[in-house]
Amino acid sequence: MEDAAAIPTALQAVDAHAHVLKRDLPLVANRHSAPKRDATVEEYIALLDGTGVSHGLLTAPSFYGSDNSLLTASLRKFPQRLRGSAIVDTAITDDALNALDVAGVVGMRLNWFRRDVLPDYAATDYRRLFERVRALEWHVEIYLEGAKLAAVLPKLRAYGVRVVVDHFGSPDPSRGVRCPGFQAVLEGVRAGDTWVKLSAPYRLGGADPQTYVDALLAAGPQQLVWATDWPFVGFEDAITYRQCVQWLREWIPDADTRRIILADTPARLFGFEDGGGAIASATRSSKVEERKST
Protein backbone atom coordinates (compact mmCIF):
# COMPACT_ATOMS: atom_id res chain seq x y z
CA MET A 1 0.00 0.00 0.00
CA GLU A 2 1.10 3.55 -0.61
CA ASP A 3 2.40 5.75 2.18
CA ALA A 4 -0.35 8.16 3.21
CA ALA A 5 2.20 10.97 3.43
CA ALA A 6 3.01 10.52 -0.26
CA ILE A 7 -0.61 10.82 -1.45
CA PRO A 8 -1.29 14.17 -3.14
CA THR A 9 -4.06 16.14 -1.42
CA ALA A 10 -5.47 17.27 -4.77
CA LEU A 11 -5.30 16.22 -8.38
CA GLN A 12 -2.67 18.39 -10.03
CA ALA A 13 -1.93 16.65 -13.32
CA VAL A 14 -2.56 13.25 -14.90
CA ASP A 15 -0.14 11.36 -17.12
CA ALA A 16 -2.62 9.49 -19.32
CA HIS A 17 -0.31 6.84 -20.78
CA ALA A 18 2.57 4.95 -19.17
CA HIS A 19 3.64 1.32 -18.82
CA VAL A 20 5.05 -0.96 -16.14
CA LEU A 21 7.34 -3.68 -17.52
CA LYS A 22 9.17 -6.85 -16.49
CA ARG A 23 11.53 -8.57 -18.86
CA ASP A 24 10.97 -12.04 -17.40
CA LEU A 25 7.21 -12.17 -18.12
CA PRO A 26 6.01 -14.33 -21.05
CA LEU A 27 5.68 -12.42 -24.32
CA VAL A 28 3.13 -13.08 -27.04
CA ALA A 29 4.37 -14.44 -30.35
CA ASN A 30 3.09 -11.78 -32.75
CA ARG A 31 4.47 -8.61 -31.19
CA HIS A 32 6.04 -5.47 -32.65
CA SER A 33 8.17 -4.61 -29.61
CA ALA A 34 9.58 -6.03 -26.36
CA PRO A 35 10.71 -4.59 -23.03
CA LYS A 36 14.36 -3.52 -22.99
CA ARG A 37 14.40 -3.17 -19.19
CA ASP A 38 12.24 -3.51 -16.11
CA ALA A 39 10.11 -0.44 -15.37
CA THR A 40 8.51 -0.65 -11.95
CA VAL A 41 5.54 1.20 -10.58
CA GLU A 42 7.72 2.55 -7.77
CA GLU A 43 10.08 4.10 -10.33
CA TYR A 44 7.11 5.61 -12.11
CA ILE A 45 5.64 7.13 -8.94
CA ALA A 46 9.04 8.67 -8.16
CA LEU A 47 9.02 10.32 -11.60
CA LEU A 48 5.53 11.70 -10.96
CA ASP A 49 6.64 13.08 -7.60
CA GLY A 50 9.71 14.69 -9.13
CA THR A 51 7.79 16.54 -11.84
CA GLY A 52 4.61 17.66 -10.08
CA VAL A 53 2.38 15.07 -11.74
CA SER A 54 -0.05 13.68 -9.18
CA HIS A 55 -1.81 10.81 -10.99
CA GLY A 56 -1.34 8.39 -13.87
CA LEU A 57 -3.02 5.91 -16.18
CA LEU A 58 -1.06 2.69 -16.69
CA THR A 59 -1.68 1.23 -20.13
CA ALA A 60 -1.19 -2.45 -20.92
CA PRO A 61 1.60 -2.95 -23.48
CA SER A 62 0.87 -5.22 -26.42
CA PHE A 63 3.62 -7.76 -25.80
CA TYR A 64 1.96 -9.31 -22.71
CA GLY A 65 -1.26 -9.98 -24.56
CA SER A 66 -4.21 -10.32 -22.18
CA ASP A 67 -2.03 -11.03 -19.13
CA ASN A 68 -2.86 -8.03 -16.95
CA SER A 69 -1.35 -9.38 -13.73
CA LEU A 70 1.55 -6.90 -13.58
CA LEU A 71 -0.81 -4.03 -14.40
CA THR A 72 -3.34 -4.87 -11.68
CA ALA A 73 -0.64 -5.58 -9.08
CA SER A 74 0.77 -2.11 -9.77
CA LEU A 75 -2.64 -0.45 -9.52
CA ARG A 76 -3.27 -2.08 -6.14
CA LYS A 77 -0.04 -0.60 -4.77
CA PHE A 78 -1.15 2.98 -5.49
CA PRO A 79 -4.96 2.91 -5.70
CA GLN A 80 -5.45 6.63 -5.09
CA ARG A 81 -3.00 7.76 -7.76
CA LEU A 82 -3.31 5.23 -10.57
CA ARG A 83 -5.90 3.82 -12.96
CA GLY A 84 -5.38 1.32 -15.76
CA SER A 85 -6.29 0.33 -19.30
CA ALA A 86 -6.20 -3.43 -19.93
CA ILE A 87 -6.00 -5.69 -22.96
CA VAL A 88 -8.74 -8.34 -22.81
CA ASP A 89 -9.91 -11.22 -24.98
CA THR A 90 -13.46 -11.25 -26.29
CA ALA A 91 -14.05 -14.48 -24.34
CA ILE A 92 -13.30 -12.87 -20.97
CA THR A 93 -15.94 -13.66 -18.36
CA ASP A 94 -18.05 -11.05 -16.64
CA ASP A 95 -16.45 -11.97 -13.32
CA ALA A 96 -12.97 -11.38 -14.76
CA LEU A 97 -14.02 -8.03 -16.18
CA ASN A 98 -15.52 -7.05 -12.83
CA ALA A 99 -12.30 -8.04 -11.06
CA LEU A 100 -10.32 -5.76 -13.36
CA ASP A 101 -12.79 -2.98 -12.67
CA VAL A 102 -12.42 -3.32 -8.91
CA ALA A 103 -8.63 -3.37 -9.29
CA GLY A 104 -8.72 0.07 -10.87
CA VAL A 105 -9.03 -0.65 -14.59
CA VAL A 106 -11.16 1.96 -16.35
CA GLY A 107 -10.63 1.06 -20.00
CA MET A 108 -9.79 -1.66 -22.51
CA ARG A 109 -7.04 -1.21 -25.05
CA LEU A 110 -7.12 -2.24 -28.70
CA ASN A 111 -3.46 -2.27 -29.71
CA TRP A 112 -3.82 -3.02 -33.39
CA PHE A 113 -0.68 -1.23 -34.52
CA ARG A 114 1.41 -2.91 -37.23
CA ARG A 115 -1.14 -5.62 -37.96
CA ASP A 116 -1.59 -6.86 -41.50
CA VAL A 117 -5.13 -8.03 -40.71
CA LEU A 118 -7.35 -6.43 -38.07
CA PRO A 119 -9.72 -8.43 -35.87
CA ASP A 120 -13.34 -8.55 -36.97
CA TYR A 121 -14.58 -5.90 -34.55
CA ALA A 122 -18.06 -6.08 -36.13
CA ALA A 123 -18.42 -9.74 -35.09
CA THR A 124 -20.86 -10.71 -32.37
CA ASP A 125 -18.19 -11.42 -29.76
CA TYR A 126 -16.62 -7.98 -30.16
CA ARG A 127 -19.97 -6.22 -30.19
CA ARG A 128 -20.90 -8.01 -26.98
CA LEU A 129 -17.56 -7.05 -25.41
CA PHE A 130 -18.14 -3.40 -26.28
CA GLU A 131 -21.59 -3.61 -24.66
CA ARG A 132 -20.07 -5.01 -21.47
CA VAL A 133 -17.32 -2.37 -21.45
CA ARG A 134 -19.91 0.36 -21.92
CA ALA A 135 -21.89 -1.02 -18.97
CA LEU A 136 -18.75 -0.78 -16.84
CA GLU A 137 -18.40 2.87 -17.92
CA TRP A 138 -14.96 2.11 -19.32
CA HIS A 139 -13.40 3.79 -22.33
CA VAL A 140 -12.04 1.95 -25.38
CA GLU A 141 -8.47 2.96 -26.16
CA ILE A 142 -7.15 2.35 -29.65
CA TYR A 143 -3.64 2.42 -31.08
CA LEU A 144 -3.74 2.14 -34.86
CA GLU A 145 -2.15 3.75 -37.88
CA GLY A 146 -4.02 6.79 -39.14
CA ALA A 147 -4.54 5.29 -42.57
CA LYS A 148 -6.54 2.44 -41.00
CA LEU A 149 -8.15 4.53 -38.28
CA ALA A 150 -10.30 6.33 -40.84
CA ALA A 151 -12.41 3.18 -41.30
CA VAL A 152 -12.30 1.86 -37.74
CA LEU A 153 -12.97 4.93 -35.59
CA PRO A 154 -16.45 5.80 -36.91
CA LYS A 155 -17.60 2.22 -36.30
CA LEU A 156 -16.26 2.19 -32.74
CA ARG A 157 -18.05 5.46 -32.05
CA ALA A 158 -21.26 3.96 -33.45
CA TYR A 159 -21.13 1.27 -30.75
CA GLY A 160 -21.68 4.00 -28.17
CA VAL A 161 -18.37 3.60 -26.35
CA ARG A 162 -16.11 6.44 -25.27
CA VAL A 163 -13.08 6.20 -27.55
CA VAL A 164 -9.60 7.31 -26.51
CA VAL A 165 -7.07 7.55 -29.34
CA ASP A 166 -3.38 6.98 -28.62
CA HIS A 167 -0.52 9.20 -29.80
CA PHE A 168 -2.36 11.89 -31.80
CA GLY A 169 -4.05 9.19 -33.91
CA SER A 170 -0.74 8.22 -35.59
CA PRO A 171 -1.36 10.24 -38.77
CA ASP A 172 0.46 9.34 -41.96
CA PRO A 173 3.39 11.83 -41.84
CA SER A 174 3.20 12.31 -45.59
CA ARG A 175 -0.40 13.54 -45.26
CA GLY A 176 -0.18 15.34 -41.92
CA VAL A 177 -3.48 16.86 -40.76
CA ARG A 178 -4.99 15.82 -44.11
CA CYS A 179 -4.58 12.15 -43.23
CA PRO A 180 -8.09 10.62 -43.38
CA GLY A 181 -7.58 8.97 -40.01
CA PHE A 182 -6.67 12.26 -38.38
CA GLN A 183 -9.71 13.87 -39.98
CA ALA A 184 -11.84 11.08 -38.48
CA VAL A 185 -10.26 11.85 -35.11
CA LEU A 186 -11.14 15.53 -35.45
CA GLU A 187 -14.73 14.57 -36.29
CA GLY A 188 -14.95 12.45 -33.13
CA VAL A 189 -13.45 15.24 -31.03
CA ARG A 190 -16.01 17.72 -32.35
CA ALA A 191 -18.79 15.23 -31.60
CA GLY A 192 -17.62 14.89 -28.00
CA ASP A 193 -17.34 11.08 -27.94
CA THR A 194 -13.63 10.80 -28.79
CA TRP A 195 -10.63 11.83 -26.72
CA VAL A 196 -7.01 12.09 -27.90
CA LYS A 197 -3.72 11.62 -26.11
CA LEU A 198 -1.11 14.27 -26.81
CA SER A 199 1.71 11.80 -26.43
CA ALA A 200 4.80 10.22 -28.00
CA PRO A 201 5.60 12.84 -30.69
CA TYR A 202 8.70 10.79 -31.46
CA ARG A 203 6.37 8.15 -32.95
CA LEU A 204 5.01 10.55 -35.59
CA GLY A 205 7.53 9.80 -38.31
CA GLY A 206 9.31 13.13 -38.01
CA ALA A 207 6.17 15.26 -38.39
CA ASP A 208 5.86 18.45 -36.36
CA PRO A 209 3.40 17.68 -33.52
CA GLN A 210 2.44 21.35 -33.23
CA THR A 211 0.33 21.15 -36.38
CA TYR A 212 -1.67 18.28 -34.85
CA VAL A 213 -1.95 20.05 -31.51
CA ASP A 214 -3.31 23.21 -33.13
CA ALA A 215 -5.92 21.28 -35.14
CA LEU A 216 -7.03 19.32 -32.08
CA LEU A 217 -7.27 22.46 -29.95
CA ALA A 218 -9.47 24.05 -32.60
CA ALA A 219 -11.71 20.96 -32.59
CA GLY A 220 -12.11 20.79 -28.80
CA PRO A 221 -9.50 21.20 -26.04
CA GLN A 222 -11.85 19.54 -23.54
CA GLN A 223 -11.38 16.26 -25.45
CA LEU A 224 -7.60 16.17 -25.04
CA VAL A 225 -5.33 14.59 -22.43
CA TRP A 226 -1.56 14.65 -22.03
CA ALA A 227 0.71 11.63 -21.64
CA THR A 228 4.37 10.65 -21.61
CA ASP A 229 4.37 7.04 -22.90
CA TRP A 230 7.01 6.25 -20.24
CA PRO A 231 9.35 4.29 -20.35
CA PHE A 232 9.40 5.14 -24.07
CA VAL A 233 9.67 1.60 -25.48
CA GLY A 234 12.03 1.66 -28.44
CA PHE A 235 13.27 5.13 -27.45
CA GLU A 236 14.43 4.42 -23.91
CA ASP A 237 17.77 6.17 -24.25
CA ALA A 238 16.52 9.14 -26.28
CA ILE A 239 13.62 10.57 -24.24
CA THR A 240 13.27 11.79 -20.64
CA TYR A 241 10.21 12.30 -18.50
CA ARG A 242 10.97 15.99 -17.94
CA GLN A 243 11.25 16.42 -21.68
CA CYS A 244 7.66 15.21 -22.07
CA VAL A 245 6.48 17.67 -19.41
CA GLN A 246 8.23 20.52 -21.20
CA TRP A 247 6.73 19.60 -24.57
CA LEU A 248 3.22 20.30 -23.32
CA ARG A 249 4.24 23.76 -22.10
CA GLU A 250 5.69 24.48 -25.53
CA TRP A 251 2.70 23.12 -27.44
CA ILE A 252 0.12 24.92 -25.27
CA PRO A 253 1.43 28.12 -23.64
CA ASP A 254 -1.95 29.04 -22.16
CA ALA A 255 -2.09 27.83 -18.54
CA ASP A 256 -5.89 27.60 -18.39
CA THR A 257 -6.00 25.34 -21.44
CA ARG A 258 -3.22 23.18 -20.03
CA ARG A 259 -5.22 22.81 -16.81
CA ILE A 260 -8.15 21.41 -18.77
CA ILE A 261 -5.89 18.90 -20.54
CA LEU A 262 -3.74 17.98 -17.55
CA ALA A 263 -6.40 17.77 -14.84
CA ASP A 264 -10.04 18.54 -15.56
CA THR A 265 -10.61 16.21 -18.50
CA PRO A 266 -8.57 13.18 -17.31
CA ALA A 267 -10.10 13.42 -13.83
CA ARG A 268 -13.54 12.83 -15.34
CA LEU A 269 -12.50 10.44 -18.09
CA PHE A 270 -10.41 8.10 -15.93
CA GLY A 271 -12.45 8.16 -12.72
CA PHE A 272 -10.21 10.20 -10.45
CA GLU A 273 -13.08 12.45 -9.38
CA ASP A 274 -14.43 9.84 -6.94
CA GLY A 275 -11.49 10.33 -4.59
CA GLY A 276 -9.57 7.14 -5.28
CA GLY A 277 -8.47 4.47 -2.83
CA ALA A 278 -11.04 2.78 -0.65
CA ILE A 279 -13.75 5.20 -1.80
CA ALA A 280 -13.13 4.35 -5.43
CA SER A 281 -12.95 0.62 -4.71
CA ALA A 282 -16.24 0.78 -2.85
CA THR A 283 -17.82 2.67 -5.73
CA ARG A 284 -16.62 0.10 -8.26
CA SER A 285 -17.73 -2.80 -6.05
CA SER A 286 -21.15 -1.19 -5.76
CA LYS A 287 -21.40 -0.95 -9.57
CA VAL A 288 -20.55 -4.65 -9.86
CA GLU A 289 -23.24 -5.64 -7.36
CA GLU A 290 -25.80 -3.49 -9.14
CA ARG A 291 -25.05 -5.21 -12.45
CA LYS A 292 -25.31 -8.65 -10.87
CA SER A 293 -28.75 -7.82 -9.47
CA THR A 294 -30.20 -6.67 -12.80
FIGUTI-663021 format. One record per residue (C-alpha): residue number from 1; residue in one letter; x, y, z. Coordinates in nm, 2 decimals, m for minus. Last residue first. Example, Ala and Ser with C-alpha at 12.3 -4.5 7.8 and 13.67 -1.06 7.14 Angstrom:
! residues 2
(2,S,(1.37,m0.11,0.71))
(1,A,(1.23,m0.45,0.78))
This chain:
! residues 294
(294,T,(m3.02,m0.67,m1.28))
(293,S,(m2.88,m0.78,m0.95))
(292,K,(m2.53,m0.86,m1.09))
(291,R,(m2.50,m0.52,m1.25))
(290,E,(m2.58,m0.35,m0.91))
(289,E,(m2.32,m0.56,m0.74))
(288,V,(m2.05,m0.47,m0.99))
(287,K,(m2.14,m0.10,m0.96))
(286,S,(m2.12,m0.12,m0.58))
(285,S,(m1.77,m0.28,m0.61))
(284,R,(m1.66,0.01,m0.83))
(283,T,(m1.78,0.27,m0.57))
(282,A,(m1.62,0.08,m0.29))
(281,S,(m1.30,0.06,m0.47))
(280,A,(m1.31,0.43,m0.54))
(279,I,(m1.37,0.52,m0.18))
(278,A,(m1.10,0.28,m0.06))
(277,G,(m0.85,0.45,m0.28))
(276,G,(m0.96,0.71,m0.53))
(275,G,(m1.15,1.03,m0.46))
(274,D,(m1.44,0.98,m0.69))
(273,E,(m1.31,1.24,m0.94))
(272,F,(m1.02,1.02,m1.05))
(271,G,(m1.25,0.82,m1.27))
(270,F,(m1.04,0.81,m1.59))
(269,L,(m1.25,1.04,m1.81))
(268,R,(m1.35,1.28,m1.53))
(267,A,(m1.01,1.34,m1.38))
(266,P,(m0.86,1.32,m1.73))
(265,T,(m1.06,1.62,m1.85))
(264,D,(m1.00,1.85,m1.56))
(263,A,(m0.64,1.78,m1.48))
(262,L,(m0.37,1.80,m1.75))
(261,I,(m0.59,1.89,m2.05))
(260,I,(m0.81,2.14,m1.88))
(259,R,(m0.52,2.28,m1.68))
(258,R,(m0.32,2.32,m2.00))
(257,T,(m0.60,2.53,m2.14))
(256,D,(m0.59,2.76,m1.84))
(255,A,(m0.21,2.78,m1.85))
(254,D,(m0.20,2.90,m2.22))
(253,P,(0.14,2.81,m2.36))
(252,I,(0.01,2.49,m2.53))
(251,W,(0.27,2.31,m2.74))
(250,E,(0.57,2.45,m2.55))
(249,R,(0.42,2.38,m2.21))
(248,L,(0.32,2.03,m2.33))
(247,W,(0.67,1.96,m2.46))
(246,Q,(0.82,2.05,m2.12))
(245,V,(0.65,1.77,m1.94))
(244,C,(0.77,1.52,m2.21))
(243,Q,(1.12,1.64,m2.17))
(242,R,(1.10,1.60,m1.79))
(241,Y,(1.02,1.23,m1.85))
(240,T,(1.33,1.18,m2.06))
(239,I,(1.36,1.06,m2.42))
(238,A,(1.65,0.91,m2.63))
(237,D,(1.78,0.62,m2.42))
(236,E,(1.44,0.44,m2.39))
(235,F,(1.33,0.51,m2.75))
(234,G,(1.20,0.17,m2.84))
(233,V,(0.97,0.16,m2.55))
(232,F,(0.94,0.51,m2.41))
(231,P,(0.93,0.43,m2.03))
(230,W,(0.70,0.62,m2.02))
(229,D,(0.44,0.70,m2.29))
(228,T,(0.44,1.06,m2.16))
(227,A,(0.07,1.16,m2.16))
(226,W,(m0.16,1.46,m2.20))
(225,V,(m0.53,1.46,m2.24))
(224,L,(m0.76,1.62,m2.50))
(223,Q,(m1.14,1.63,m2.55))
(222,Q,(m1.18,1.95,m2.35))
(221,P,(m0.95,2.12,m2.60))
(220,G,(m1.21,2.08,m2.88))
(219,A,(m1.17,2.10,m3.26))
(218,A,(m0.95,2.41,m3.26))
(217,L,(m0.73,2.25,m3.00))
(216,L,(m0.70,1.93,m3.21))
(215,A,(m0.59,2.13,m3.51))
(214,D,(m0.33,2.32,m3.31))
(213,V,(m0.20,2.01,m3.15))
(212,Y,(m0.17,1.83,m3.49))
(211,T,(0.03,2.12,m3.64))
(210,Q,(0.24,2.13,m3.32))
(209,P,(0.34,1.77,m3.35))
(208,D,(0.59,1.85,m3.64))
(207,A,(0.62,1.53,m3.84))
(206,G,(0.93,1.31,m3.80))
(205,G,(0.75,0.98,m3.83))
(204,L,(0.50,1.05,m3.56))
(203,R,(0.64,0.81,m3.30))
(202,Y,(0.87,1.08,m3.15))
(201,P,(0.56,1.28,m3.07))
(200,A,(0.48,1.02,m2.80))
(199,S,(0.17,1.18,m2.64))
(198,L,(m0.11,1.43,m2.68))
(197,K,(m0.37,1.16,m2.61))
(196,V,(m0.70,1.21,m2.79))
(195,W,(m1.06,1.18,m2.67))
(194,T,(m1.36,1.08,m2.88))
(193,D,(m1.73,1.11,m2.79))
(192,G,(m1.76,1.49,m2.80))
(191,A,(m1.88,1.52,m3.16))
(190,R,(m1.60,1.77,m3.23))
(189,V,(m1.34,1.52,m3.10))
(188,G,(m1.49,1.25,m3.31))
(187,E,(m1.47,1.46,m3.63))
(186,L,(m1.11,1.55,m3.54))
(185,V,(m1.03,1.18,m3.51))
(184,A,(m1.18,1.11,m3.85))
(183,Q,(m0.97,1.39,m4.00))
(182,F,(m0.67,1.23,m3.84))
(181,G,(m0.76,0.90,m4.00))
(180,P,(m0.81,1.06,m4.34))
(179,C,(m0.46,1.21,m4.32))
(178,R,(m0.50,1.58,m4.41))
(177,V,(m0.35,1.69,m4.08))
(176,G,(m0.02,1.53,m4.19))
(175,R,(m0.04,1.35,m4.53))
(174,S,(0.32,1.23,m4.56))
(173,P,(0.34,1.18,m4.18))
(172,D,(0.05,0.93,m4.20))
(171,P,(m0.14,1.02,m3.88))
(170,S,(m0.07,0.82,m3.56))
(169,G,(m0.40,0.92,m3.39))
(168,F,(m0.24,1.19,m3.18))
(167,H,(m0.05,0.92,m2.98))
(166,D,(m0.34,0.70,m2.86))
(165,V,(m0.71,0.75,m2.93))
(164,V,(m0.96,0.73,m2.65))
(163,V,(m1.31,0.62,m2.76))
(162,R,(m1.61,0.64,m2.53))
(161,V,(m1.84,0.36,m2.64))
(160,G,(m2.17,0.40,m2.82))
(159,Y,(m2.11,0.13,m3.07))
(158,A,(m2.13,0.40,m3.34))
(157,R,(m1.81,0.55,m3.21))
(156,L,(m1.63,0.22,m3.27))
(155,K,(m1.76,0.22,m3.63))
(154,P,(m1.65,0.58,m3.69))
(153,L,(m1.30,0.49,m3.56))
(152,V,(m1.23,0.19,m3.77))
(151,A,(m1.24,0.32,m4.13))
(150,A,(m1.03,0.63,m4.08))
(149,L,(m0.81,0.45,m3.83))
(148,K,(m0.65,0.24,m4.10))
(147,A,(m0.45,0.53,m4.26))
(146,G,(m0.40,0.68,m3.91))
(145,E,(m0.21,0.38,m3.79))
(144,L,(m0.37,0.21,m3.49))
(143,Y,(m0.36,0.24,m3.11))
(142,I,(m0.71,0.24,m2.97))
(141,E,(m0.85,0.30,m2.62))
(140,V,(m1.20,0.20,m2.54))
(139,H,(m1.34,0.38,m2.23))
(138,W,(m1.50,0.21,m1.93))
(137,E,(m1.84,0.29,m1.79))
(136,L,(m1.87,m0.08,m1.68))
(135,A,(m2.19,m0.10,m1.90))
(134,R,(m1.99,0.04,m2.19))
(133,V,(m1.73,m0.24,m2.14))
(132,R,(m2.01,m0.50,m2.15))
(131,E,(m2.16,m0.36,m2.47))
(130,F,(m1.81,m0.34,m2.63))
(129,L,(m1.76,m0.70,m2.54))
(128,R,(m2.09,m0.80,m2.70))
(127,R,(m2.00,m0.62,m3.02))
(126,Y,(m1.66,m0.80,m3.02))
(125,D,(m1.82,m1.14,m2.98))
(124,T,(m2.09,m1.07,m3.24))
(123,A,(m1.84,m0.97,m3.51))
(122,A,(m1.81,m0.61,m3.61))
(121,Y,(m1.46,m0.59,m3.46))
(120,D,(m1.33,m0.85,m3.70))
(119,P,(m0.97,m0.84,m3.59))
(118,L,(m0.74,m0.64,m3.81))
(117,V,(m0.51,m0.80,m4.07))
(116,D,(m0.16,m0.69,m4.15))
(115,R,(m0.11,m0.56,m3.80))
(114,R,(0.14,m0.29,m3.72))
(113,F,(m0.07,m0.12,m3.45))
(112,W,(m0.38,m0.30,m3.34))
(111,N,(m0.35,m0.23,m2.97))
(110,L,(m0.71,m0.22,m2.87))
(109,R,(m0.70,m0.12,m2.51))
(108,M,(m0.98,m0.17,m2.25))
(107,G,(m1.06,0.11,m2.00))
(106,V,(m1.12,0.20,m1.63))
(105,V,(m0.90,m0.07,m1.46))
(104,G,(m0.87,0.01,m1.09))
(103,A,(m0.86,m0.34,m0.93))
(102,V,(m1.24,m0.33,m0.89))
(101,D,(m1.28,m0.30,m1.27))
(100,L,(m1.03,m0.58,m1.34))
(99,A,(m1.23,m0.80,m1.11))
(98,N,(m1.55,m0.70,m1.28))
(97,L,(m1.40,m0.80,m1.62))
(96,A,(m1.30,m1.14,m1.48))
(95,D,(m1.64,m1.20,m1.33))
(94,D,(m1.81,m1.11,m1.66))
(93,T,(m1.59,m1.37,m1.84))
(92,I,(m1.33,m1.29,m2.10))
(91,A,(m1.41,m1.45,m2.43))
(90,T,(m1.35,m1.12,m2.63))
(89,D,(m0.99,m1.12,m2.50))
(88,V,(m0.87,m0.83,m2.28))
(87,I,(m0.60,m0.57,m2.30))
(86,A,(m0.62,m0.34,m1.99))
(85,S,(m0.63,0.03,m1.93))
(84,G,(m0.54,0.13,m1.58))
(83,R,(m0.59,0.38,m1.30))
(82,L,(m0.33,0.52,m1.06))
(81,R,(m0.30,0.78,m0.78))
(80,Q,(m0.54,0.66,m0.51))
(79,P,(m0.50,0.29,m0.57))
(78,F,(m0.11,0.30,m0.55))
(77,K,(0.00,m0.06,m0.48))
(76,R,(m0.33,m0.21,m0.61))
(75,L,(m0.26,m0.05,m0.95))
(74,S,(0.08,m0.21,m0.98))
(73,A,(m0.06,m0.56,m0.91))
(72,T,(m0.33,m0.49,m1.17))
(71,L,(m0.08,m0.40,m1.44))
(70,L,(0.16,m0.69,m1.36))
(69,S,(m0.13,m0.94,m1.37))
(68,N,(m0.29,m0.80,m1.70))
(67,D,(m0.20,m1.10,m1.91))
(66,S,(m0.42,m1.03,m2.22))
(65,G,(m0.13,m1.00,m2.46))
(64,Y,(0.20,m0.93,m2.27))
(63,F,(0.36,m0.78,m2.58))
(62,S,(0.09,m0.52,m2.64))
(61,P,(0.16,m0.30,m2.35))
(60,A,(m0.12,m0.25,m2.09))
(59,T,(m0.17,0.12,m2.01))
(58,L,(m0.11,0.27,m1.67))
(57,L,(m0.30,0.59,m1.62))
(56,G,(m0.13,0.84,m1.39))
(55,H,(m0.18,1.08,m1.10))
(54,S,(0.00,1.37,m0.92))
(53,V,(0.24,1.51,m1.17))
(52,G,(0.46,1.77,m1.01))
(51,T,(0.78,1.65,m1.18))
(50,G,(0.97,1.47,m0.91))
(49,D,(0.66,1.31,m0.76))
(48,L,(0.55,1.17,m1.10))
(47,L,(0.90,1.03,m1.16))
(46,A,(0.90,0.87,m0.82))
(45,I,(0.56,0.71,m0.89))
(44,Y,(0.71,0.56,m1.21))
(43,E,(1.01,0.41,m1.03))
(42,E,(0.77,0.26,m0.78))
(41,V,(0.55,0.12,m1.06))
(40,T,(0.85,m0.07,m1.19))
(39,A,(1.01,m0.04,m1.54))
(38,D,(1.22,m0.35,m1.61))
(37,R,(1.44,m0.32,m1.92))
(36,K,(1.44,m0.35,m2.30))
(35,P,(1.07,m0.46,m2.30))
(34,A,(0.96,m0.60,m2.64))
(33,S,(0.82,m0.46,m2.96))
(32,H,(0.60,m0.55,m3.27))
(31,R,(0.45,m0.86,m3.12))
(30,N,(0.31,m1.18,m3.27))
(29,A,(0.44,m1.44,m3.03))
(28,V,(0.31,m1.31,m2.70))
(27,L,(0.57,m1.24,m2.43))
(26,P,(0.60,m1.43,m2.11))
(25,L,(0.72,m1.22,m1.81))
(24,D,(1.10,m1.20,m1.74))
(23,R,(1.15,m0.86,m1.89))
(22,K,(0.92,m0.69,m1.65))
(21,L,(0.73,m0.37,m1.75))
(20,V,(0.50,m0.10,m1.61))
(19,H,(0.36,0.13,m1.88))
(18,A,(0.26,0.49,m1.92))
(17,H,(m0.03,0.68,m2.08))
(16,A,(m0.26,0.95,m1.93))
(15,D,(m0.01,1.14,m1.71))
(14,V,(m0.26,1.32,m1.49))
(13,A,(m0.19,1.66,m1.33))
(12,Q,(m0.27,1.84,m1.00))
(11,L,(m0.53,1.62,m0.84))
(10,A,(m0.55,1.73,m0.48))
(9,T,(m0.41,1.61,m0.14))
(8,P,(m0.13,1.42,m0.31))
(7,I,(m0.06,1.08,m0.14))
(6,A,(0.30,1.05,m0.03))
(5,A,(0.22,1.10,0.34))
(4,A,(m0.03,0.82,0.32))
(3,D,(0.24,0.58,0.22))
(2,E,(0.11,0.36,m0.06))
(1,M,(0.00,0.00,0.00))
